[in-house]
Every structure is written in structure tokens, then in C-alpha cells.
Amino acid sequence: MEMNVRFATQTLDYLEELVTILYQKGYFSWLDTSEKYVDELVCDIIITLPLCPHKPAPKYFARYGKNMYYAAFRKNKQTTWYAFFSKYNDNGNMIYLVRYIANNHIVAQHLR
């Protein structure tokens, strides 16, 4: 069975905005460093999501889709990113559709 990770359009839009947000808020001194951080996060999700342990997402996240799951991606001591996704079987291929991404600073209170 082949596994394929895809991103919803609104998730891709957010990731593009995230590069600028991280730079403007001073998390990175250079725009290209911010872009590299986001690129590495995306690559990490694409490569490891099908292999990561994941849990059913709490009801709060149903606003992003039905039967949602989430997996954690720790980037440093302070920040863990969460990918919220749906799983589909498409002719024997497992599709992981990432519908929402957020970090522990934003969603931790909803994951308890």
C-alpha cells in the first residue's frame, strides 16, 4: 500500500503566511531562515506522518473536517507543531490530507 501526504489549500496558504509571521514576530532574523524552518516542518510532515503515532483529534477540531486525527512534530524545547488530518483509502493507496497545522502555543489547551 502506498501512502501519500497532501495538504488542503487553506493549509498551504497558512504555511506561506507562517514564513512571514515568524519573521515579523522576530522568531527569525532573516526571512530565508524562517522559510527554511517552515520547509523543514513540511518535509518532516510529508516524510514521517504516515509512520507517526497519531490520535483522534478532539471534537474542537471537527471544524476542519470529519474523523480528524493529529500527530505531533517537536521542533525544539518550546515548540511542538501538530498536524491535523483525515485519512482516506483511494484504490489501495492511503491518503493523509493535512487540513490544519498549529503549534502548542495555540492549541495545547484543546488537546488535554
C-alpha positions as CSV (number, residue, x, y, z in Angstrom):
1,M,0.0,0.0,0.0
2,E,1.3,3.4,-1.0
3,M,1.0,6.3,1.5
4,N,0.6,9.9,0.3
5,V,0.6,13.1,2.3
6,R,-1.3,16.0,0.8
7,F,-2.2,19.5,2.1
8,A,-5.5,21.2,1.9
9,T,-5.4,24.6,0.0
10,Q,-6.1,26.6,3.2
11,T,-3.2,24.7,5.0
12,L,-0.8,25.6,2.2
13,D,-2.0,29.2,2.4
14,Y,-1.3,29.2,6.1
15,L,2.2,27.8,5.7
16,E,3.0,30.5,3.2
17,E,1.8,33.1,5.7
18,L,3.7,31.4,8.5
19,V,7.0,32.3,6.9
20,T,6.2,36.0,7.1
21,I,4.6,35.7,10.6
22,L,7.6,34.0,12.1
23,Y,10.0,36.6,10.6
24,Q,7.8,39.7,11.5
25,K,7.4,38.5,15.1
26,G,11.1,38.2,15.5
27,Y,11.4,34.4,15.8
28,F,13.9,34.5,13.0
29,S,16.3,37.4,12.0
30,W,16.2,36.5,8.3
31,L,13.3,35.8,6.0
32,D,15.1,32.9,4.4
33,T,15.8,31.3,7.8
34,S,12.1,31.5,8.5
35,E,11.3,29.9,5.1
36,K,13.8,27.1,5.8
37,Y,12.2,26.4,9.2
38,V,8.7,26.1,7.5
39,D,10.1,24.0,4.7
40,E,11.7,21.6,7.2
41,L,8.4,21.3,9.1
42,V,6.6,20.5,5.8
43,C,9.2,17.9,4.8
44,D,9.1,16.4,8.3
45,I,5.3,16.0,8.0
46,I,5.5,14.6,4.5
47,I,8.1,12.0,5.4
48,T,7.0,10.9,8.8
49,L,3.2,11.5,9.1
50,P,2.3,8.0,7.8
51,L,4.7,6.5,10.3
52,C,4.0,8.7,13.3
53,P,1.7,7.6,16.2
54,H,-1.5,9.6,15.9
55,K,-4.6,10.1,18.0
56,P,-8.2,11.0,17.2
57,A,-8.5,14.8,17.3
58,P,-10.8,16.2,20.0
59,K,-14.2,17.5,18.9
60,Y,-12.9,21.0,18.8
61,F,-11.1,20.3,15.6
62,A,-14.1,18.9,13.8
63,R,-14.4,22.4,12.3
64,Y,-11.6,21.4,9.9
65,G,-13.1,18.1,8.8
66,K,-14.7,14.9,9.9
67,N,-12.9,11.9,11.5
68,M,-9.8,14.0,12.2
69,Y,-6.5,12.7,13.7
70,Y,-3.4,14.5,14.8
71,A,0.3,13.9,15.1
72,A,3.0,15.9,16.9
73,F,6.2,17.2,15.4
74,R,8.6,18.6,18.0
75,K,10.8,21.3,16.6
76,N,12.6,22.5,19.8
77,K,12.2,22.5,23.6
78,Q,9.5,25.2,23.4
79,T,7.6,24.3,20.3
80,T,5.7,21.3,19.1
81,W,3.7,21.5,15.9
82,Y,0.5,19.5,15.4
83,A,-0.7,18.3,12.0
84,F,-4.5,17.6,11.9
85,F,-5.5,15.3,9.1
86,S,-8.0,13.0,7.6
87,K,-7.2,9.5,6.3
88,Y,-8.7,8.2,3.0
89,N,-8.2,4.9,1.2
90,D,-8.0,5.7,-2.6
91,N,-7.9,2.4,-4.6
92,G,-5.5,0.8,-2.1
93,N,-3.5,4.0,-1.5
94,M,-3.7,5.6,1.9
95,I,-4.1,9.4,1.6
96,Y,-3.3,11.7,4.5
97,L,-4.9,15.0,3.9
98,V,-3.5,17.7,6.3
99,R,-6.3,20.1,7.0
100,Y,-4.8,22.3,9.8
101,I,-1.4,22.9,11.4
102,A,-0.8,24.7,14.7
103,N,1.7,24.7,17.5
104,N,1.4,24.0,21.2
105,H,1.2,27.8,21.9
106,I,-2.1,28.0,20.1
107,V,-3.8,24.6,20.6
108,A,-2.4,23.0,23.7
109,Q,-5.5,23.8,25.8
110,H,-7.7,21.9,23.3
111,L,-5.5,18.7,23.4
112,R,-5.8,17.9,27.1
